[in-house]
Amino acid sequence: MTTNTVARTASVARVRETPLLRWVLELDGVGTGLNGLAYLVAAGWIGDRLGLPTALLYPAGAFLVLAGAVLVALSTRRVVPVAWLWGVVAINAVWVVDSVVVAAAGWFDLTTAGTVWVLAQAALVAGFAVVETVAIRRVAG
């Protein structure tokens, strides 16, 4: 049985046997968790520089820490339901769309640095979503 055949099943992905999938989940999780931790620890400072309210940064930070932990946990599992992995891609896509809307709609009084940060973050998350999609397609067929 080839490695490609071993990694494919109808409803689960063998994460440990799929280096790209394992790597992207782990990197996404670590980055997400660290970003969330920064929001929790320095919400006031970050909010002042980016023009984002702390009332947004605290819950966003808590969500990101939890999401990061889940992603790292998924990256260490032997098998993961493919539906969960598509859920990761969907959440990343929602984050990207919401970030672009926040930057474009003027909901907050973003500084120039804030606009750059929000859009750069959206671009990075979109990149993770693309690589995750490629990896999922490789294992899920």
C-alpha positions as CSV (number, residue, x, y, z in Angstrom):
1,M,0.0,0.0,0.0
2,T,1.4,3.4,-0.9
3,T,1.6,6.3,1.5
4,N,-0.9,8.1,-0.6
5,T,-3.4,5.2,-0.2
6,V,-2.7,4.9,3.5
7,A,-3.5,8.6,4.0
8,R,-6.8,8.4,2.2
9,T,-10.1,7.3,3.6
10,A,-13.7,8.4,2.9
11,S,-14.3,10.3,6.1
12,V,-11.0,10.8,8.1
13,A,-7.6,12.2,7.4
14,R,-4.5,10.6,8.8
15,V,-2.9,13.7,10.0
16,R,0.4,12.2,11.3
17,E,1.0,10.5,8.0
18,T,0.4,13.7,6.0
19,P,3.2,16.1,6.7
20,L,1.7,19.1,4.9
21,L,-1.6,18.8,6.8
22,R,0.1,18.3,10.1
23,W,2.5,21.2,9.5
24,V,-0.2,23.7,8.4
25,L,-2.5,22.9,11.3
26,E,0.3,23.2,13.7
27,L,1.6,26.5,12.3
28,D,-2.0,27.9,12.1
29,G,-2.6,26.9,15.7
30,V,0.6,28.3,17.1
31,G,0.2,31.6,15.3
32,T,-3.5,31.8,16.1
33,G,-2.9,31.1,19.8
34,L,0.0,33.6,20.1
35,N,-2.1,36.3,18.4
36,G,-4.9,35.6,20.8
37,L,-2.6,35.7,23.8
38,A,-1.2,39.1,22.7
39,Y,-4.8,40.4,22.4
40,L,-5.5,39.2,26.0
41,V,-2.3,40.4,27.6
42,A,-2.0,43.8,25.8
43,A,-5.5,44.6,24.6
44,G,-5.3,48.3,25.7
45,W,-1.9,48.9,24.1
46,I,-2.8,47.1,20.9
47,G,-6.2,48.8,20.8
48,D,-4.6,52.2,21.1
49,R,-2.2,51.6,18.3
50,L,-4.6,49.9,15.9
51,G,-7.8,51.7,16.7
52,L,-9.6,48.6,17.9
53,P,-11.7,48.6,21.0
54,T,-10.6,46.4,23.9
55,A,-14.2,45.2,24.1
56,L,-13.5,43.5,20.8
57,L,-9.9,42.4,21.5
58,Y,-10.6,40.5,24.7
59,P,-13.3,38.1,23.3
60,A,-11.3,37.8,20.1
61,G,-8.2,37.0,22.0
62,A,-10.0,34.4,24.1
63,F,-11.5,32.8,20.9
64,L,-8.1,32.8,19.2
65,V,-6.4,31.1,22.2
66,L,-9.0,28.4,22.2
67,A,-9.0,28.0,18.4
68,G,-5.2,27.8,18.4
69,A,-5.2,25.1,21.1
70,V,-7.8,23.1,19.1
71,L,-5.7,23.4,15.9
72,V,-2.5,22.3,17.7
73,A,-4.5,19.4,19.2
74,L,-5.8,18.4,15.8
75,S,-2.2,18.5,14.4
76,T,-1.2,15.9,16.9
77,R,-4.0,13.5,16.4
78,R,-3.5,10.3,14.3
79,V,-6.8,10.7,12.5
80,V,-9.2,13.6,12.2
81,P,-12.7,13.6,10.6
82,V,-12.4,15.4,7.3
83,A,-15.5,17.4,8.2
84,W,-13.7,19.0,11.1
85,L,-10.9,20.0,8.8
86,W,-13.3,21.6,6.4
87,G,-14.7,23.4,9.4
88,V,-11.3,24.8,10.1
89,V,-11.2,26.2,6.5
90,A,-14.7,27.6,6.9
91,I,-13.8,29.4,10.1
92,N,-10.6,30.8,8.5
93,A,-12.7,32.0,5.5
94,V,-15.2,33.8,7.8
95,W,-12.3,35.4,9.6
96,V,-10.9,36.7,6.3
97,V,-14.3,38.1,5.1
98,D,-15.0,39.7,8.5
99,S,-11.5,41.3,8.5
100,V,-11.9,42.8,5.1
101,V,-15.4,44.1,6.0
102,V,-14.0,45.6,9.2
103,A,-11.3,47.4,7.2
104,A,-13.6,48.5,4.4
105,A,-16.8,49.4,6.3
106,G,-15.2,51.7,8.8
107,W,-16.9,50.1,11.8
108,F,-14.0,51.2,14.0
109,D,-11.7,54.1,13.9
110,L,-8.8,52.1,12.6
111,T,-5.4,53.8,12.5
112,T,-3.3,53.3,9.3
113,A,-1.4,50.6,11.3
114,G,-4.7,49.1,12.2
115,T,-5.9,48.9,8.7
116,V,-2.6,47.4,7.6
117,W,-2.7,44.9,10.5
118,V,-6.3,43.8,9.8
119,L,-5.7,43.3,6.1
120,A,-2.3,41.6,6.6
121,Q,-3.9,39.2,9.1
122,A,-6.7,38.5,6.6
123,A,-4.1,37.7,3.9
124,L,-2.2,35.4,6.3
125,V,-5.3,33.5,7.4
126,A,-6.4,33.3,3.7
127,G,-3.0,31.7,3.0
128,F,-3.6,29.1,5.7
129,A,-7.0,28.4,4.4
130,V,-5.6,27.8,0.9
131,V,-2.8,25.5,2.1
132,E,-5.2,23.6,4.4
133,T,-7.6,23.2,1.4
134,V,-4.8,21.7,-0.7
135,A,-3.7,19.4,2.1
136,I,-7.3,18.2,2.8
137,R,-7.9,17.5,-0.9
138,R,-4.7,15.4,-0.9
139,V,-5.9,13.2,1.9
140,A,-9.6,13.2,1.3
141,G,-9.6,12.8,-2.4
